Amino acid sequence: MNLAALIATVARRLPQAPAVTDRGVTISYGDFCARASRIAGSLGALGLRPGDRVALAMENCGEFLDMLVACWTAGLCAVPINAKLHAREVEHIVRDSGARLLITTPGLVDALAPLEAAVEELQAVLCTQTKDFERLATGDPIAPHPATPADLAWIFYTSGTTGRPKGA
């Protein structure tokens, strides 16, 4: 089962229940699931297809959860990246994972924006709290992509203490 389908089930059963609180604002499961579904639709409109990787080099924020669930809804593989890594380390992970999209946050965007030109497979770097990012939430909603046991939900990278980070 797709992990997003589990969250959609909670949203159907408890649509008004609090799901996420960020920057003093709490949104319900119904609103959270609907937003993730619209973002997932926008990711498909950008040309991303099930199985594609989306790198999430983000500081702690509610948008991380939006993107994580949107990736799962669209059948995409999320690649969370520690916000404390140097841009060179992030570039390695983006290249190694084959990420086609990088989502970041205002505190990291200046260091990571150059990756859009540096990494051939990467079609865009989007920063939260921008009009381009908010436009993602206006897409046509989609239902969670049917998942198989072979589908990847996410790839985590090791710390690289004995060499380059490796995805697992």
Phi, psi and omega per residue, in radians:
M1 nan 2.493 3.081
N2 -1.187 2.330 -3.141
L3 -1.029 -0.597 3.112
A4 -1.135 -0.526 3.116
A5 -1.129 -0.572 3.078
L6 -1.125 -0.749 3.116
I7 -1.191 -0.647 3.087
A8 -1.107 -0.616 3.096
T9 -1.119 -0.779 3.091
V10 -1.080 -0.724 -3.132
A11 -1.098 -0.645 3.103
R12 -1.226 -0.698 -3.089
R13 -1.348 -0.657 -3.067
L14 -2.321 1.080 -3.011
P15 -1.065 -0.490 -3.118
Q16 -1.617 -0.120 -3.127
A17 -1.141 2.499 3.126
P18 -1.164 2.336 -3.123
A19 -1.942 -0.860 -3.035
V20 -2.440 2.354 2.991
T21 -2.093 2.220 -3.141
D22 -2.580 2.343 3.137
R23 0.897 0.695 3.070
G24 1.372 0.096 -3.139
V25 -2.035 2.294 3.108
T26 -1.911 2.314 3.054
I27 -2.015 2.646 -3.099
S28 -1.401 2.882 3.065
Y29 -1.045 -0.696 3.133
G30 -1.048 -0.832 3.137
D31 -1.200 -0.693 3.129
F32 -1.070 -0.833 -3.118
C33 -1.150 -0.713 3.128
A34 -1.110 -0.740 3.123
R35 -1.108 -0.814 3.135
A36 -1.052 -0.658 3.128
S37 -1.150 -0.676 3.099
R38 -1.213 -0.712 3.097
I39 -1.099 -0.729 3.114
A40 -1.036 -0.740 3.090
G41 -1.064 -0.707 3.112
S42 -1.161 -0.648 3.111
L43 -1.081 -0.699 3.057
G44 -1.122 -0.689 3.124
A45 -1.144 -0.418 3.071
L46 -1.357 -0.095 3.123
G47 1.765 0.031 3.098
L48 -1.316 2.435 -3.092
R49 -2.140 2.716 3.132
P50 -0.831 2.350 -3.110
G51 1.701 -0.387 3.096
D52 -1.112 2.670 -3.132
R53 -1.721 2.487 3.053
V54 -2.202 2.044 3.131
A55 -1.425 2.357 -3.141
L56 -2.099 1.513 3.091
A57 -1.719 1.520 -2.950
M58 -2.349 2.527 2.947
E59 -1.236 2.912 3.135
N60 -1.081 2.135 3.140
C61 -2.917 2.790 3.118
G62 -1.077 -0.528 3.140
E63 -1.101 -0.449 3.058
F64 -1.047 -0.800 3.128
L65 -1.142 -0.698 3.063
D66 -0.954 -0.845 -3.079
M67 -1.215 -0.690 3.138
L68 -1.052 -0.878 -3.124
V69 -1.219 -0.616 3.084
A70 -1.105 -0.727 3.092
C71 -1.031 -0.859 -3.136
W72 -1.084 -0.703 3.131
T73 -1.040 -0.725 -3.108
A74 -1.450 -0.042 -3.112
G75 1.378 0.336 -3.135
L76 -1.591 2.793 3.124
C77 -1.790 2.066 3.111
A78 -1.404 2.481 3.089
V79 -2.175 1.515 3.119
P80 -1.168 2.380 -3.125
I81 -2.218 2.286 -3.136
N82 -1.005 2.217 -3.112
A83 -1.152 -0.249 -3.115
K84 -1.555 -0.068 -3.133
L85 -1.263 2.654 3.061
H86 -1.256 2.685 -3.128
A87 -0.974 -0.601 3.108
R88 -1.116 -0.692 3.126
E89 -1.201 -0.700 3.079
V90 -1.088 -0.746 3.120
E91 -1.035 -0.754 3.110
H92 -1.018 -0.816 -3.107
I93 -1.146 -0.734 3.120
V94 -1.066 -0.812 3.119
R95 -1.105 -0.888 -3.049
D96 -1.084 -0.668 -3.116
S97 -1.370 -0.336 -3.072
G98 1.332 0.432 -3.121
A99 -1.014 2.389 3.115
R100 -1.741 -0.259 -3.137
L101 -2.467 2.463 3.068
L102 -2.132 2.158 3.057
I103 -1.850 2.314 -3.129
T104 -2.419 -3.087 -3.077
T105 -2.148 2.874 -3.052
P106 -0.942 -0.619 -3.126
G107 -1.262 -0.229 -3.092
L108 -2.029 -0.262 -2.958
V109 -1.071 -0.666 -3.111
D110 -1.067 -0.672 3.139
A111 -1.334 -0.498 -3.017
L112 -1.765 -0.344 -3.119
A113 -0.957 -0.652 3.128
P114 -1.063 -0.305 -3.134
L115 -1.122 -0.462 3.136
E116 -1.003 -0.693 3.125
A117 -1.484 -0.449 -3.033
A118 -1.470 -0.452 -3.073
V119 -1.952 1.975 -3.020
E120 -1.005 -0.748 -3.081
E121 -1.231 -0.380 -3.062
L122 -1.336 2.025 -3.094
Q123 -1.556 -0.338 3.137
A124 -2.883 2.694 2.938
V125 -2.080 2.079 3.126
L126 -1.994 2.405 3.137
C127 -1.888 2.354 3.066
T128 -1.076 2.870 3.118
Q129 1.075 0.482 3.027
T130 -2.148 2.843 3.119
K131 -1.098 -0.675 3.129
D132 -1.069 -0.726 3.123
F133 -1.204 -0.800 -3.121
E134 -1.098 -0.483 3.092
R135 -1.094 -0.489 3.095
L136 -1.011 -0.603 -3.077
A137 -1.362 0.079 3.123
T138 -1.880 0.135 -3.122
G139 -1.234 2.978 3.060
D140 -1.283 2.232 -3.110
P141 -1.159 2.603 3.078
I142 -2.241 2.740 3.054
A143 -1.401 2.712 3.101
P144 -0.978 2.307 3.102
H145 -1.093 2.344 3.105
P146 -1.136 2.237 -3.091
A147 -1.801 2.652 3.030
T148 -2.005 2.863 3.111
P149 -1.035 -0.391 -3.126
A150 -1.459 -0.240 -3.116
D151 -1.265 2.428 3.103
L152 -1.549 2.328 3.054
A153 -1.547 -0.670 3.128
W154 -2.829 2.814 3.062
I155 -2.190 2.150 3.064
F156 -1.775 2.491 3.118
Y157 -1.831 2.433 3.103
T158 -1.145 2.961 -3.124
S159 -1.264 -0.339 3.141
G160 1.343 0.442 -3.099
T161 -1.158 -0.419 3.116
T162 -1.987 0.435 -3.114
G163 2.572 -2.832 -3.140
R164 -1.188 2.581 3.077
P165 -1.037 2.523 3.138
K166 -2.138 2.438 3.140
G167 -1.392 2.445 3.094
A168 -2.373 nan nan
